[in-house]
Amino acid sequence: MKDNRFSRRAALMGAAALPMIQAVTAQSKPKNVVISSANSYNGGVNCCAKAMEVIKAGGDTLDAVVAGVNIVELDPRDTSVGYGGLPNEDGVVELDCSCMHGPTRRGGAVGALRGIKTPSKIAQLVLLETDHMMLVGEGALKFAKVYGFQEEDLLTDKSRLAFRMWKREMRDRNGHTFWDSGIDGPPKPKKIGELRKSFPGYDDEMIAWAYDVAVNPPHGTINCISLNEKGEMSAITTTSGMAWKIAGRCGDSPIIGGGLWLDQDVGGAGSTGRGEENLRVAGAHTVVENMRHGMSPKEAALDALKRVARNFDNDEERLKAVDLNFYALRKDGEYAAASLWGGRGHDSQFVVATSDKASHQEPCVYLLERKA
Ligand code: GLY
């Protein structure tokens, strides 16, 4: 006999959940939108412009974001992504990437991939050509070679300088290395003049940059999310990860659900910044699930950042060392980006391109305000 009580209860629960579901389903017609992190050397602007060009030409949303981030992966000046990325503690560049394709609901990722300038293309091949979700290290490189990719040296003169600076000056700062737990304290300041002798042939600006990245290991990345007029979405995150990391370290970028998540019934999200802190809140997945339950992209991203702050007992002194950003694009085209820190000259930017407005930067909202 049919259990009418259960049916009534189910119907009531459905009705209770309805307002939240309506918040993300009763939207106007989708439009072409691409968002990305900003990145140096106009990387984000070029990335979104390229992705929008592919979308407007009728291309697939995943092909669009791959073509966009390829520009940044191949730019030797961006030391946080692809070719020219800062290496691990052995001086070897290891790249991480994940991608998701909304229409097929599939994902692909590579971790600690060496010798290939464009990990995005390999992650896309994992998605398209295999029954797996993620390949790492030696296996990922072997896989790339099967598809004709050439193994190359990914270090540039610039990234090699930074590696030498780190090796020579910073390996033992404050008495410990990455083999210790925790985030390092501030190092002793150095005078550029003292360093000139050891690094002849480089100008002061280059030496100052190398010193800065040696003492403040960066973990920049590019995340890009796309939506077309059919409501199809894709997303990608690609990075060289944290500079001077232990060989084999994977951050959040190749972790589907961490540095990237997409469900085109709701939207997509991605992250840049310190991957370890993002992974502790499964950030991109959290942002999308927040949107599923009715939050705006801005609220969803800020809520994920609040969870990160909670992991530090909201202690702003300890959080100072954390740099983290979330990017969110909802299926109706609404978008936002949120940084953990902002204010007083520290405001971050992200990039947006739409059918009507060329690729441009917009300010991120932020959770915590840096004092002077
Ligand atoms: N979000 C990049 C990384 O931590 O590797």
Residues whose N, C-alpha, C, O or C-beta is under 5 A from the ligand:
A	BS01	LIG	H219 G220 T221 T239 G241 M242 G251 D252 S253 S271 T272 G273 R274 G275 E276
